[in-house]
Amino acid sequence: MVKKLLKKLSSFEKSEYSDNKYTSENSFGYINIEKIRGKTWEISNISINIDLRKKGYGKKLIKHTFKFMKKQGATGVLLNSPVEEATGFWNKMGFRDVNKRMKL
């Protein structure tokens, strides 16, 4: 299943989006990751096509991403998710809240 998802992801073409809800029929979603310092990586954004949410695709994408990061030698992963509604999802994936960013 993950290979099938990655095939879709690799054929992803930029599409218009609004409020992180992708409208492209050709993609199931995306994830942005970056090695930020030493062996620490950051997940800065993830979005799953609105029609495919609540079906396990996000979980599979995150698990595959963790495997990739581990192969790269990652020892830590930070999450920068401004979406309050996604807190439950991230908690299920093993993340815990250690800091809140605030802006004016």
C-alpha positions in Angstrom: 0.0 0.0 0.0 2.8 2.5 0.9 4.5 1.8 -2.5 1.3 2.6 -4.2 0.9 5.9 -2.2 4.5 6.8 -2.9 4.0 6.3 -6.6 1.1 8.7 -6.5 3.2 11.1 -4.5 6.1 10.9 -6.9 3.7 11.8 -9.8 2.4 14.7 -7.8 2.0 17.9 -9.7 1.6 21.3 -8.1 -2.1 22.0 -7.7 -4.1 24.9 -6.3 -5.0 24.6 -2.6 -7.0 26.4 0.0 -6.7 26.0 3.7 -4.4 23.0 3.2 -7.2 21.1 1.4 -5.7 19.9 -1.9 -8.0 19.9 -4.8 -5.8 17.9 -7.3 -7.3 14.6 -8.3 -3.8 13.3 -9.1 -2.4 13.4 -5.6 -3.3 11.9 -2.3 -1.3 14.6 -0.4 2.2 15.7 0.6 4.6 16.1 3.5 7.4 18.7 3.9 10.5 17.5 5.9 13.9 19.0 6.4 17.1 18.1 8.2 17.5 21.2 10.4 20.6 20.5 12.6 22.8 17.6 13.4 20.6 14.5 13.4 17.3 16.4 14.0 14.7 16.6 11.3 11.5 18.8 11.1 8.1 18.1 9.7 6.8 21.5 8.7 3.6 20.6 6.8 1.5 17.6 5.8 -1.8 17.6 4.0 -3.9 14.7 2.7 -6.5 15.2 -0.1 -9.8 16.1 1.7 -11.6 13.2 -0.1 -9.0 10.7 1.3 -8.8 11.9 4.9 -9.8 9.6 7.8 -8.7 6.5 5.8 -5.2 6.0 7.2 -3.2 7.7 4.5 -1.7 10.3 6.8 -0.6 7.6 9.2 1.0 5.6 6.5 2.8 8.6 5.1 4.1 9.6 8.5 5.3 6.0 9.2 7.1 5.8 5.9 8.7 9.3 6.6 9.9 8.1 9.9 11.6 5.1 8.2 13.2 7.4 5.7 14.5 9.7 8.5 15.8 6.7 10.5 17.8 5.5 7.4 19.3 9.0 7.2 20.5 8.7 10.8 17.8 10.9 12.5 17.7 10.8 16.3 15.1 13.5 16.7 12.0 14.8 14.9 10.4 18.2 15.6 6.9 19.1 14.4 5.9 22.5 13.4 2.1 22.2 12.9 0.0 25.3 13.2 -3.2 23.3 12.8 -4.9 23.0 16.2 -7.4 20.4 14.9 -4.5 18.0 14.1 -3.3 17.8 17.7 -5.1 14.4 18.2 -3.5 13.0 15.1 0.0 14.0 16.1 -0.5 12.7 19.6 -1.5 9.3 18.1 1.7 9.4 16.1 3.7 9.8 19.2 4.3 13.5 19.4 3.9 15.5 22.6 3.4 19.2 23.0 6.6 20.8 24.4 6.3 24.3 23.2 3.7 26.6 21.9 4.5 29.3 19.4 2.7 32.6 19.6 2.5 35.5 17.2 1.1 39.0 17.3 
